Amino acid sequence: MPHVTTRTRGEPTPPRDGTSRGAGAALGLTVVASALGFGALAAGLLGATSPVVTVGDALVDHSPRFLTSWAIALFGTADKAVLVTGVLVVLALSGATLGVVASRRPVAGYVGLGVFTALGLVAVGLRRADDPGAAVAVVVGAAAGAVALAVLLRGAGVRTTGPRHAPVGGDTPVGGSTAVDGNTPADEDIRVNGAEPGDAGSSADARTLTDAGPSGDEAGDGDADGVASDPTTATPGGGRGPGRRRFVLTTAGVLAASGTAGALGRWAPSLIGGADPSARLALPSPADPLPDLPSGVDLGVPGLTPFTTPATDFYRIDTALAVPRIDPSRWTLRVHGRVDRPFEITMAELLSRDLVEADVTLSCVSNQVGGDLVGNTRWLGFPLADLLREAGVHADADQILSTSDDGWTCGTPTETVLDGRDALLAVGMGGRPLPPEHGFPARLVVPGLYGFVSATKWVTDIKLTRFADERAYWAQRGWGVRAPIKTMSRIDVPAPLGRVASGEVALAGVAWAQHRGVAGVEVRLDGGEWWEAELARVPGIDTWVQWVAETTVEPGGHAVEVRATDATGFTQPSERVDPVPDGATGWHRIRFTAT
């Protein structure tokens, strides 16, 4: 069989068409999908954090203060989804670029995977949570990505040894090298059956080889002697031959395996531990149940926020990209630090105690004027003050530093918890166990303080310490350390920019001043005189209150403002202040049109 050897000095030029780049990008994206899918499977089986969440958590924990504040203000409760989407987009773009490079230089693909593995392990180390399983998930994902890369390169007909490689998705580059029968090419020469260029018969022999087309192993990866395949049939982008089909089928197979692994990883915790763990926990009845809510807590105005917020509608603000799934039978709470008698308590021991109920409205410090990051419900739990007294708190321990299962920390003033308010180690919400999103199996609830200094979800550790010695998560980022909730009111009806019929109109909303109580709410229309609104009944001073005011409006545009006064005589100020560092202030104002 004649042999043809060609070689031209210099690097092979990239393919001139976009097909091979597209195939290389597809290769890289498939490798990324494989790494993420099998990494998620390992995380699910180990009960650990997936690689994407690990990277996202590290970014959350180590982002500069200005970036964190900007993201909260811009995206609100969608900030987690935006962050995860951003991580996935960066990984996809990086994978696509690396795939194009790897299709020409396979070793670069493996080096790139190594770099991403190192970055993933660094992210594991930077996270606040101690999660060794997350490191295993990163390594497993990287190994799966390396296997996928090897399989895809082979399916594309790209050889992973030797100085030259045909690019995925295109013919041999112009000026590149081709070796037939394994001969080593010389610089810029052509030999046919040993003849020099121009020898009689060489053109005919070469033409005969070219026209013959591939056969046997030449249509695939080459024969045992290293015969290279015809690149137009061994690669997917040439548009002919079995090579393209093989690459497409290989890619589809790897994607199917990766998708299956990712789905299993997502459902593994449920498959291993059963469905929602909160559904399996039976709460005891409170030792001294609260009476039913008094009649009149809801004014019945259409569009007005209900007095009790369903768990499904309760706002959720936290730094956890993935909701912790905690087995209540394995949960313990450690109480230690500046105490006389440190101890641990299990869920069974906690539920055996005399539990109490409390109606409490929670509010997030990130809530803007007129915002909806506030909710009210009936909580069930054990008095937090009794738990601290059991431990014997030292007189100089002015801070309760609580830690979440995911490593988030919260600093609560000790004196606030011990002043007689209904601060709870809560296990129930709205008559049911806490939903996982709201802290199952146990969380803290302290009336009168913004959640970032009082409402630790998934709590596993309480340390009595001093503000001068340790700072909690948000305090480290410049937010307040005591943060009492500010007196606030909101207009719900009419809706902002809404349209109503002219004539008699109901203006309505809610107001709150937890652990002080709302003494009055005033409204005014179109900058006129303030007048008193009617207040609904409330079960205590730790909840919000509904208000309503009737008025008559003429057709046209109108503006409504509202302000509240708490039981101490303090009236909500008009000056607008941003939430950072300890809560927003200002009158809520909306515009509507009467027709």
Backbone torsions as a table, in degrees:
resi	resn	phi	psi	omega
1	MET	NA	131.0	-179.8
2	PRO	-65.8	153.5	175.4
3	HIS	-125.7	143.5	-179.0
4	VAL	-122.8	132.0	178.6
5	THR	-127.9	128.6	176.0
6	THR	-132.0	151.7	174.1
7	ARG	-160.0	138.6	176.2
8	THR	-126.3	136.6	179.7
9	ARG	-60.0	151.8	177.2
10	GLY	96.1	168.1	-178.9
11	GLU	-74.7	151.1	175.3
12	PRO	-63.2	138.2	176.7
13	THR	-77.0	147.7	-179.2
14	PRO	-63.2	157.2	176.5
15	PRO	-57.3	147.5	-177.1
16	ARG	-87.7	-16.3	178.8
17	ASP	-101.3	162.5	-177.0
18	GLY	-84.0	-5.2	-174.3
19	THR	-63.5	-46.4	-176.3
20	SER	-67.1	-35.3	176.2
21	ARG	-63.6	-41.0	177.7
22	GLY	-62.5	-41.5	178.6
23	ALA	-66.3	-38.3	176.6
24	GLY	-64.3	-40.8	177.1
25	ALA	-62.8	-40.9	177.6
26	ALA	-62.0	-39.8	177.3
27	LEU	-59.7	-47.9	-179.0
28	GLY	-63.9	-41.4	178.2
29	LEU	-63.5	-36.6	179.0
30	THR	-68.2	-38.0	176.5
31	VAL	-62.8	-43.3	177.9
32	VAL	-61.4	-44.3	179.1
33	ALA	-60.5	-39.3	179.2
34	SER	-65.1	-44.9	-179.7
35	ALA	-62.5	-43.4	-179.1
36	LEU	-70.0	-40.9	-178.4
37	GLY	-63.5	-49.7	-178.0
38	PHE	-75.5	-28.1	172.5
39	GLY	-64.8	-40.3	177.4
40	ALA	-66.0	-36.9	178.1
41	LEU	-63.1	-46.2	178.7
42	ALA	-61.0	-42.0	179.6
43	ALA	-63.3	-42.3	180.0
44	GLY	-63.4	-42.3	-179.6
45	LEU	-68.5	-31.8	-178.2
46	LEU	-90.7	-6.0	-175.0
47	GLY	68.2	30.1	-176.5
48	ALA	-107.0	-175.9	179.5
49	THR	-90.7	137.7	-180.0
50	SER	-69.6	158.5	-179.3
51	PRO	-57.1	-40.3	-179.2
52	VAL	-63.9	-44.8	179.2
53	VAL	-66.7	-36.2	177.4
54	THR	-59.0	-47.1	178.9
55	VAL	-65.1	-43.0	179.4
56	GLY	-61.7	-43.2	178.2
57	ASP	-60.9	-42.2	179.1
58	ALA	-62.5	-39.4	177.9
59	LEU	-65.9	-41.3	178.5
60	VAL	-61.2	-46.1	-174.6
61	ASP	-69.5	-26.9	-172.1
62	HIS	-119.4	14.8	174.5
63	SER	-75.7	145.8	177.7
64	PRO	-64.4	156.5	-174.4
65	ARG	-57.2	-43.6	-176.6
66	PHE	-63.1	-35.0	-179.3
67	LEU	-71.7	-40.0	177.9
68	THR	-62.4	-46.4	-179.6
69	SER	-63.9	-40.2	179.5
70	TRP	-63.3	-43.3	-178.9
71	ALA	-64.8	-41.7	179.6
72	ILE	-63.6	-44.3	-178.1
73	ALA	-67.4	-37.3	-175.0
74	LEU	-81.1	-44.2	-171.5
75	PHE	-103.7	-18.2	179.1
76	GLY	58.0	-130.6	-177.0
77	THR	-72.6	-8.2	178.6
78	ALA	-90.0	5.4	-173.7
79	ASP	-62.7	-35.1	-179.9
80	LYS	-66.0	-46.2	179.6
81	ALA	-61.7	-39.4	179.0
82	VAL	-64.5	-42.1	-179.5
83	LEU	-64.6	-48.1	-179.7
84	VAL	-62.0	-41.4	177.8
85	THR	-61.5	-41.0	178.6
86	GLY	-62.4	-42.1	178.0
87	VAL	-62.1	-43.8	179.8
88	LEU	-64.5	-39.6	179.1
89	VAL	-64.4	-43.8	178.8
90	VAL	-62.7	-42.8	178.2
91	LEU	-63.2	-41.0	-179.5
92	ALA	-64.7	-46.4	179.8
93	LEU	-63.9	-41.5	178.5
94	SER	-65.0	-42.2	179.6
95	GLY	-64.0	-41.5	179.6
96	ALA	-63.3	-44.0	178.4
97	THR	-63.0	-45.8	-179.9
98	LEU	-63.8	-33.4	178.8
99	GLY	-64.8	-40.2	177.8
100	VAL	-62.6	-43.2	179.5
101	VAL	-67.0	-43.8	-177.2
102	ALA	-65.2	-27.2	179.1
103	SER	-67.7	-20.3	176.8
104	ARG	-102.8	-35.4	-179.7
105	ARG	-131.6	84.3	-174.7
106	PRO	-51.9	-34.7	-178.3
107	VAL	-60.8	-30.2	178.7
108	ALA	-63.9	-33.0	177.5
109	GLY	-63.7	-42.8	-179.8
110	TYR	-70.2	-36.7	176.3
111	VAL	-63.9	-42.6	178.2
112	GLY	-60.8	-42.3	176.2
113	LEU	-60.4	-38.5	178.1
114	GLY	-63.6	-40.0	178.8
115	VAL	-64.3	-44.9	179.7
116	PHE	-65.1	-35.3	176.8
117	THR	-63.1	-44.6	178.9
118	ALA	-61.6	-42.4	178.8
119	LEU	-64.1	-38.8	177.8
120	GLY	-63.1	-41.1	178.9
121	LEU	-68.5	-35.4	174.6
122	VAL	-62.9	-40.9	178.1
123	ALA	-61.4	-39.1	176.9
124	VAL	-59.7	-43.8	-179.2
125	GLY	-68.6	-27.3	-178.1
126	LEU	-82.9	-18.0	-179.0
127	ARG	-67.4	150.2	-179.8
128	ARG	-74.4	-21.4	-177.4
129	ALA	-88.0	144.4	175.1
130	ASP	-87.2	104.3	-171.7
131	ASP	-140.5	77.1	-178.5
132	PRO	-61.2	-27.9	178.3
133	GLY	-62.1	-27.4	178.4
134	ALA	-64.7	-36.1	176.9
135	ALA	-65.6	-40.3	177.7
136	VAL	-62.1	-41.4	-179.8
137	ALA	-62.6	-39.2	178.2
138	VAL	-63.2	-45.5	-178.5
139	VAL	-66.0	-42.8	178.7
140	VAL	-62.6	-42.6	178.4
141	GLY	-61.7	-41.8	179.1
142	ALA	-64.8	-41.7	178.4
143	ALA	-62.6	-41.8	177.4
144	ALA	-63.4	-39.1	177.5
145	GLY	-63.9	-39.6	178.9
146	ALA	-65.3	-42.6	177.6
147	VAL	-62.9	-44.5	179.4
148	ALA	-61.2	-40.2	178.9
149	LEU	-61.6	-44.9	179.5
150	ALA	-62.9	-43.3	-178.9
151	VAL	-65.5	-42.1	-178.5
152	LEU	-69.1	-39.6	177.5
153	LEU	-63.4	-41.4	178.1
154	ARG	-66.4	-41.1	178.3
155	GLY	-64.3	-26.9	179.0
156	ALA	-86.0	-5.4	-179.3
157	GLY	79.7	18.1	178.1
158	VAL	-91.5	122.2	179.6
159	ARG	-79.1	138.0	-175.9
160	THR	-98.2	10.0	175.0
161	THR	-129.1	161.7	178.7
162	GLY	91.4	166.4	-172.5
163	PRO	-79.8	-16.0	-176.4
164	ARG	-129.9	146.3	179.3
165	HIS	-137.8	134.9	172.7
166	ALA	-68.6	133.0	180.0
167	PRO	-67.7	147.6	177.2
168	VAL	-66.7	125.8	171.8
169	GLY	92.6	16.0	179.3
170	GLY	-159.0	168.5	178.1
171	ASP	-72.6	170.1	176.4
172	THR	-58.8	131.2	-175.7
173	PRO	-60.4	150.3	176.5
174	VAL	-61.0	132.6	-177.9
175	GLY	81.5	4.9	-179.0
176	GLY	-81.8	-165.8	-176.6
177	SER	-121.3	143.9	175.9
178	THR	-131.4	132.5	177.7
179	ALA	-122.1	129.8	176.9
180	VAL	-118.2	139.3	-176.0
181	ASP	63.2	16.7	171.1
182	GLY	78.2	8.7	-179.8
183	ASN	-69.5	148.7	177.2
184	THR	-83.3	125.8	-176.1
185	PRO	-74.9	148.1	171.2
186	ALA	-98.9	165.9	-176.4
187	ASP	-69.0	124.9	171.7
188	GLU	48.5	46.6	174.0
189	ASP	-134.3	160.9	177.2
190	ILE	-131.6	125.8	176.8
191	ARG	-126.6	131.5	176.2
192	VAL	-117.4	115.5	-175.8
193	ASN	50.3	39.3	175.6
194	GLY	84.2	-4.8	-176.7
195	ALA	-83.2	149.3	176.8
196	GLU	-75.3	161.8	176.8
197	PRO	-57.5	135.9	179.2
198	GLY	94.6	-11.5	178.0
199	ASP	-62.8	148.5	179.9
200	ALA	-59.1	136.0	175.2
201	GLY	88.4	-14.4	-175.8
202	SER	-65.5	-41.7	-179.2
203	SER	-64.6	-40.1	-179.6
204	ALA	-65.7	-42.3	-179.8
205	ASP	-64.4	-42.1	-179.5
206	ALA	-64.5	-40.9	179.5
207	ARG	-64.7	-36.5	178.4
208	THR	-61.9	-41.5	179.9
209	LEU	-65.9	-42.1	-177.7
210	THR	-66.0	-42.9	-177.0
211	ASP	-72.7	-23.0	-175.4
212	ALA	-65.6	-32.2	-179.7
213	GLY	78.7	168.4	-177.2
214	PRO	-73.2	152.1	173.8
215	SER	-146.2	152.9	177.9
216	GLY	57.5	-130.6	-176.7
217	ASP	-68.6	-18.1	-179.9
218	GLU	-63.4	-20.9	177.5
219	ALA	-83.9	-6.7	-179.0
220	GLY	-119.6	-121.7	-172.6
221	ASP	-95.6	3.4	-177.7
222	GLY	106.5	155.5	-178.6
223	ASP	-85.6	-177.1	-175.3
224	ALA	-63.7	-21.8	-179.1
225	ASP	-89.7	5.9	177.1
226	GLY	87.7	23.7	178.8
227	VAL	-71.8	123.2	-177.8
228	ALA	-74.7	144.9	178.6
229	SER	-74.9	157.2	171.1
230	ASP	-65.0	116.9	-173.1
231	PRO	-62.7	-21.5	179.3
232	THR	-72.1	-17.8	177.9
233	THR	-113.0	-13.7	-177.4
234	ALA	-92.5	-8.2	-178.5
235	THR	-123.7	155.4	-170.3
236	PRO	-78.7	-20.2	-170.5
237	GLY	-87.7	-9.2	-176.6
238	GLY	-70.8	-19.6	175.5
239	GLY	83.8	10.7	177.6
240	ARG	-150.6	159.0	177.0
241	GLY	84.8	171.5	-177.4
242	PRO	-75.3	-15.5	-176.4
243	GLY	-61.0	-42.9	-179.9
244	ARG	-61.9	-45.1	-179.6
245	ARG	-63.2	-40.6	-179.1
246	ARG	-63.6	-41.7	179.0
247	PHE	-63.3	-43.9	-179.8
248	VAL	-62.3	-44.5	179.7
249	LEU	-65.7	-40.7	178.2
250	THR	-62.5	-45.2	178.6
251	THR	-60.6	-44.6	179.4
252	ALA	-61.7	-40.1	179.6
253	GLY	-65.5	-42.8	179.4
254	VAL	-65.8	-41.2	178.6
255	LEU	-64.2	-39.9	178.6
256	ALA	-63.2	-44.7	179.1
257	ALA	-63.8	-40.9	-179.1
258	SER	-67.0	-42.3	178.3
259	GLY	-63.8	-40.0	177.7
260	THR	-63.7	-42.8	179.2
261	ALA	-62.7	-43.6	179.2
262	GLY	-62.8	-41.1	178.8
263	ALA	-64.7	-42.1	178.0
264	LEU	-64.0	-37.8	177.7
265	GLY	-63.8	-37.3	179.3
266	ARG	-66.8	-38.5	-175.7
267	TRP	-96.5	-5.7	-177.4
268	ALA	-56.4	-45.5	179.5
269	PRO	-57.8	-38.7	179.2
270	SER	-70.9	-39.1	-179.6
271	LEU	-67.1	-35.6	-178.2
272	ILE	-81.9	-47.3	-174.7
273	GLY	-101.1	2.0	-178.0
274	GLY	89.8	-170.0	-177.8
275	ALA	-73.2	-164.3	-179.8
276	ASP	-45.0	116.8	-176.6
277	PRO	-61.7	-26.4	-179.8
278	SER	-66.9	-24.1	-179.3
279	ALA	-71.5	-18.1	-177.6
280	ARG	-94.7	-3.7	-177.5
281	LEU	-95.1	124.2	177.7
282	ALA	-96.9	120.7	180.0
283	LEU	-86.8	140.6	174.6
284	PRO	-76.2	163.5	175.3
285	SER	-73.5	147.9	177.8
286	PRO	-63.4	149.3	-179.4
287	ALA	-64.7	-35.5	180.0
288	ASP	-137.1	85.2	-173.4
289	PRO	-60.7	145.0	172.9
290	LEU	-73.0	151.6	173.8
291	PRO	-67.4	164.2	175.5
292	ASP	-59.2	156.8	178.0
293	LEU	-58.9	140.5	-179.1
294	PRO	-65.5	149.3	175.2
295	SER	-64.7	142.9	179.2
296	GLY	98.5	2.5	175.9
297	VAL	-72.7	-25.4	176.3
298	ASP	-109.1	124.4	-177.2
299	LEU	-81.8	-12.6	176.6
300	GLY	75.4	20.3	178.2
301	VAL	-81.9	124.2	179.5
302	PRO	-57.7	132.6	179.8
303	GLY	90.4	-9.3	-179.6
304	LEU	-80.7	136.9	178.7
305	THR	-57.5	129.6	179.7
306	PRO	-65.3	154.5	-178.8
307	PHE	-62.7	-45.2	178.8
308	THR	-98.8	128.1	-179.3
309	THR	-91.5	121.1	175.8
310	PRO	-60.2	149.4	-179.0
311	ALA	-58.0	-34.5	-179.0
312	THR	-68.6	-21.5	-179.8
313	ASP	-103.4	-5.2	-176.8
314	PHE	-67.9	135.4	-177.7
315	TYR	-62.5	150.4	176.3
316	ARG	-130.0	116.3	175.0
317	ILE	-131.4	117.5	175.1
318	ASP	-160.9	177.6	-178.2
319	THR	-99.2	3.9	-177.3
320	ALA	-81.6	116.2	176.7
321	LEU	-74.0	-29.6	175.4
322	ALA	-122.9	130.1	-178.0
323	VAL	-67.9	123.3	177.3
324	PRO	-60.3	137.5	175.3
325	ARG	-110.6	109.0	-171.8
326	ILE	-114.6	128.2	175.6
327	ASP	-76.5	115.8	-176.5
328	PRO	-61.2	-26.3	179.2
329	SER	-71.7	-17.2	178.3
330	ARG	-104.6	-6.3	-176.9
331	TRP	-73.2	139.3	170.8
332	THR	-139.2	153.3	174.1
333	LEU	-118.1	125.0	178.6
334	ARG	-99.7	128.7	175.9
335	VAL	-115.5	120.2	-173.4
336	HIS	-157.2	-166.1	-178.8
337	GLY	98.0	-135.1	-178.0
338	ARG	-81.1	69.7	179.8
339	VAL	-137.3	160.2	178.8
340	ASP	-82.2	-33.1	-171.8
341	ARG	-133.0	77.7	177.8
342	PRO	-62.2	148.8	-179.3
343	PHE	-157.7	169.9	172.5
344	GLU	-123.9	149.9	179.8
345	ILE	-132.6	137.7	178.0
346	THR	-93.6	170.5	178.3
347	MET	-65.5	-40.1	178.9
348	ALA	-61.2	-41.3	178.6
349	GLU	-67.6	-38.3	179.0
350	LEU	-64.7	-44.1	-178.6
351	LEU	-70.5	-18.5	178.7
352	SER	-80.5	-8.9	-179.2
353	ARG	-84.8	171.1	178.0
354	ASP	-77.7	106.4	-178.6
355	LEU	-89.7	151.6	-177.5
356	VAL	-127.2	163.9	178.0
357	GLU	-110.7	153.9	176.0
358	ALA	-152.3	135.1	173.6
359	ASP	-90.5	114.6	-173.9
360	VAL	-139.0	135.1	172.3
361	THR	-95.2	129.9	175.8
362	LEU	-104.8	147.3	178.7
363	SER	-140.3	141.3	179.8
364	CYS	-90.5	141.7	178.7
365	VAL	-64.4	-22.8	179.4
366	SER	-77.3	-4.9	-176.9
367	ASN	-65.8	122.3	175.8
368	GLN	-78.5	164.9	175.0
369	VAL	-57.3	125.1	-177.6
370	GLY	83.5	4.0	-177.3
371	GLY	-78.1	171.2	-176.4
372	ASP	-113.7	19.8	177.7
373	LEU	-85.7	60.0	-178.7
374	VAL	-154.0	143.6	-179.1
375	GLY	-158.9	158.7	-175.8
376	ASN	-132.8	138.4	176.6
377	THR	-159.6	177.5	176.1
378	ARG	-100.7	125.0	-176.9
379	TRP	-104.6	151.8	175.3
380	LEU	-124.1	132.3	179.5
381	GLY	-176.5	-171.9	179.5
382	PHE	-103.5	137.4	-179.2
383	PRO	-56.5	123.6	-178.1
384	LEU	-66.0	-33.9	178.8
385	ALA	-62.0	-40.5	178.7
386	ASP	-64.2	-36.5	178.8
387	LEU	-64.6	-41.0	-179.6
388	LEU	-69.8	-40.3	179.2
389	ARG	-64.4	-34.3	176.9
390	GLU	-61.2	-34.7	179.4
391	ALA	-80.2	-22.4	-179.2
392	GLY	78.1	74.8	-175.3
393	VAL	-72.4	134.1	176.4
394	HIS	-70.4	152.0	-175.7
395	ALA	-64.2	-28.7	-177.1
396	ASP	-89.8	1.7	-179.3
397	ALA	-84.3	89.6	-175.5
398	ASP	-90.9	-0.9	-178.6
399	GLN	-131.5	134.9	170.7
400	ILE	-99.9	105.9	-179.1
401	LEU	-94.8	103.9	-178.6
402	SER	-101.3	147.1	-176.1
403	THR	-125.3	135.7	178.1
404	SER	-84.2	163.6	177.4
405	ASP	-57.7	-29.1	-179.5
406	ASP	-92.4	9.6	174.4
407	GLY	93.5	-3.6	178.3
408	TRP	-69.5	142.5	-177.8
409	THR	-120.0	152.7	-175.9
410	CYS	-141.2	132.0	178.1
411	GLY	-107.4	120.2	-177.9
412	THR	-117.1	133.1	176.9
413	PRO	-61.2	126.9	-177.8
414	THR	-61.5	-42.4	-176.5
415	GLU	-61.3	-31.2	179.9
416	THR	-66.2	-42.3	-179.3
417	VAL	-68.9	-30.6	-175.3
418	LEU	-93.2	6.6	-174.8
419	ASP	-89.9	7.3	175.6
420	GLY	104.6	-6.3	179.2
421	ARG	-73.3	167.6	-175.1
422	ASP	-83.6	60.5	175.7
423	ALA	-78.6	131.3	-172.8
424	LEU	-126.5	148.7	157.3
425	LEU	-91.6	94.7	-166.8
426	ALA	-87.7	142.9	175.7
427	VAL	-123.9	-11.9	-177.3
428	GLY	-132.0	154.4	-177.0
429	MET	-146.8	117.6	179.5
430	GLY	64.0	32.3	177.6
431	GLY	84.0	5.7	179.7
432	ARG	-133.8	163.6	174.3
433	PRO	-57.2	153.3	177.8
434	LEU	-55.2	133.4	170.7
435	PRO	-65.3	152.2	178.2
436	PRO	-53.5	-38.1	-178.8
437	GLU	-66.6	-18.5	-176.6
438	HIS	-115.0	22.8	166.7
439	GLY	113.2	6.9	-178.6
440	PHE	-52.3	136.5	9.1
441	PRO	-92.8	-11.6	-178.5
442	ALA	-152.3	148.7	179.4
443	ARG	-148.6	171.2	175.2
444	LEU	-99.5	144.1	174.0
445	VAL	-135.9	117.5	-179.8
446	VAL	-127.7	110.6	-178.7
447	PRO	-62.3	141.3	172.0
448	GLY	93.1	-6.1	179.0
449	LEU	-119.6	143.2	174.4
450	TYR	-60.1	151.3	-173.4
451	GLY	-58.9	-29.7	-175.6
452	PHE	-72.6	-9.6	174.1
453	VAL	-119.7	16.1	-174.0
454	SER	-154.2	-19.7	-163.5
455	ALA	-118.3	50.7	-177.0
456	THR	-61.2	122.3	175.0
457	LYS	-88.0	158.5	176.1
458	TRP	50.4	39.7	-172.7
459	VAL	-67.6	134.9	179.4
460	THR	-129.8	-8.9	-174.4
461	ASP	-150.6	134.3	174.0
462	ILE	-127.5	119.1	-179.2
463	LYS	-119.0	124.7	175.4
464	LEU	-84.4	120.9	-175.0
465	THR	-147.9	-161.2	179.9
466	ARG	-125.4	146.2	176.7
467	PHE	-59.4	-31.3	-179.0
468	ALA	-71.1	-19.0	-175.6
469	ASP	-100.0	-35.3	-175.6
470	GLU	-140.6	144.8	179.2
471	ARG	-120.7	138.9	-179.3
472	ALA	-78.5	176.1	-172.2
473	TYR	-51.5	-55.8	-175.8
474	TRP	-77.8	-26.8	175.1
475	ALA	-63.7	-35.4	176.5
476	GLN	-63.8	-21.2	-177.2
477	ARG	-104.5	17.0	171.8
478	GLY	91.8	5.2	178.1
479	TRP	-85.0	170.7	-177.1
480	GLY	-66.3	166.4	-179.0
481	VAL	-112.6	-16.9	179.3
482	ARG	-113.9	-49.2	165.2
483	ALA	51.1	62.1	170.3
484	PRO	-66.8	146.0	-179.7
485	ILE	-67.3	135.5	-178.2
486	LYS	-87.2	149.7	178.4
487	THR	-63.3	128.9	-170.9
488	MET	-147.5	152.3	175.2
489	SER	-141.8	157.8	-175.2
490	ARG	-144.2	145.8	176.1
491	ILE	-99.0	123.8	176.0
492	ASP	-102.8	-32.4	-175.1
493	VAL	-132.2	126.1	-2.1
494	PRO	-68.7	162.3	175.4
495	ALA	-69.0	147.9	177.6
496	PRO	-53.1	129.4	-179.1
497	LEU	64.6	18.3	179.9
498	GLY	-77.8	173.5	179.4
499	ARG	-123.5	132.2	179.2
500	VAL	-132.0	163.3	176.0
501	ALA	-76.0	140.3	178.1
502	SER	-67.4	162.6	-176.3
503	GLY	106.5	-140.4	-179.1
504	GLU	-70.7	127.4	-177.7
505	VAL	-133.5	138.7	175.0
506	ALA	-96.2	125.5	171.4
507	LEU	-102.7	129.8	-173.9
508	ALA	-150.8	159.3	179.1
509	GLY	-178.1	-158.2	179.7
510	VAL	-131.9	156.6	176.5
511	ALA	-141.3	151.9	-178.8
512	TRP	-148.8	147.9	175.3
513	ALA	-157.6	70.0	-169.7
514	GLN	-56.4	137.8	-178.5
515	HIS	65.4	10.0	168.0
516	ARG	-122.1	-37.1	-178.9
517	GLY	88.3	151.0	179.1
518	VAL	-95.0	122.7	179.9
519	ALA	-90.7	-29.1	-178.8
520	GLY	-167.3	156.8	176.6
521	VAL	-131.5	135.1	178.6
522	GLU	-121.4	146.3	176.7
523	VAL	-130.6	158.0	172.0
524	ARG	-145.8	149.6	-175.8
525	LEU	-112.6	128.4	175.3
526	ASP	53.3	40.0	175.4
527	GLY	73.3	15.0	-179.4
528	GLY	-82.2	-151.9	-179.2
529	GLU	-76.3	148.5	175.1
530	TRP	-77.5	144.7	171.4
531	TRP	-139.7	155.4	-173.3
532	GLU	-74.1	135.6	173.3
533	ALA	-91.4	158.9	175.0
534	GLU	-83.1	133.8	179.8
535	LEU	-101.8	142.4	173.1
536	ALA	-76.1	171.5	175.6
537	ARG	-79.3	156.7	177.9
538	VAL	-138.1	154.7	179.0
539	PRO	-80.8	-12.7	-178.5
540	GLY	-179.9	-173.6	-174.3
541	ILE	-88.5	-1.1	-176.0
542	ASP	-99.2	7.2	-179.8
543	THR	-117.9	164.8	171.2
544	TRP	-75.5	174.3	-179.3
545	VAL	-138.3	141.9	174.6
546	GLN	-82.8	150.4	176.1
547	TRP	-137.6	155.8	177.9
548	VAL	-148.9	145.1	176.7
549	ALA	-140.1	129.7	179.1
550	GLU	-95.0	141.1	177.6
551	THR	-153.0	171.8	177.0
552	THR	-115.3	133.1	-178.8
553	VAL	-125.9	144.9	175.4
554	GLU	-86.8	160.6	176.2
555	PRO	-58.3	144.3	179.9
556	GLY	125.3	-173.5	-178.8
557	GLY	-85.0	144.8	-178.6
558	HIS	-141.8	158.7	176.2
559	ALA	-127.6	139.5	178.9
560	VAL	-123.1	139.1	174.3
561	GLU	-125.9	155.3	-179.6
562	VAL	-140.4	148.2	173.7
563	ARG	-147.5	150.7	-178.8
564	ALA	-119.3	153.6	174.0
565	THR	-123.7	130.0	-178.1
566	ASP	-88.8	178.4	-173.8
567	ALA	-70.2	-12.3	176.2
568	THR	-86.1	-5.5	-178.3
569	GLY	94.7	0.6	-179.4
570	PHE	-82.1	130.4	180.0
571	THR	-104.2	135.6	178.7
572	GLN	-51.3	124.5	-176.9
573	PRO	-76.5	156.7	-179.5
574	SER	-81.7	-25.2	-175.0
575	GLU	-64.4	129.9	178.5
576	ARG	-80.9	126.8	176.6
577	VAL	-129.6	135.0	179.5
578	ASP	-67.8	160.3	-178.1
579	PRO	-59.3	-35.2	-179.0
580	VAL	-73.9	130.7	7.6
581	PRO	-103.8	-6.4	-173.6
582	ASP	-144.5	32.4	172.5
583	GLY	113.2	146.2	-178.3
584	ALA	-81.3	157.7	171.7
585	THR	-136.6	167.8	177.7
586	GLY	130.7	156.6	176.3
587	TRP	-79.3	139.9	174.3
588	HIS	-82.5	133.5	-177.1
589	ARG	-135.8	132.2	177.0
590	ILE	-131.6	159.8	174.9
591	ARG	-116.7	145.8	176.0
592	PHE	-146.6	169.6	-178.2
593	THR	-122.5	131.7	174.7
594	ALA	-100.7	135.3	-177.3
595	THR	-117.4	NA	NA
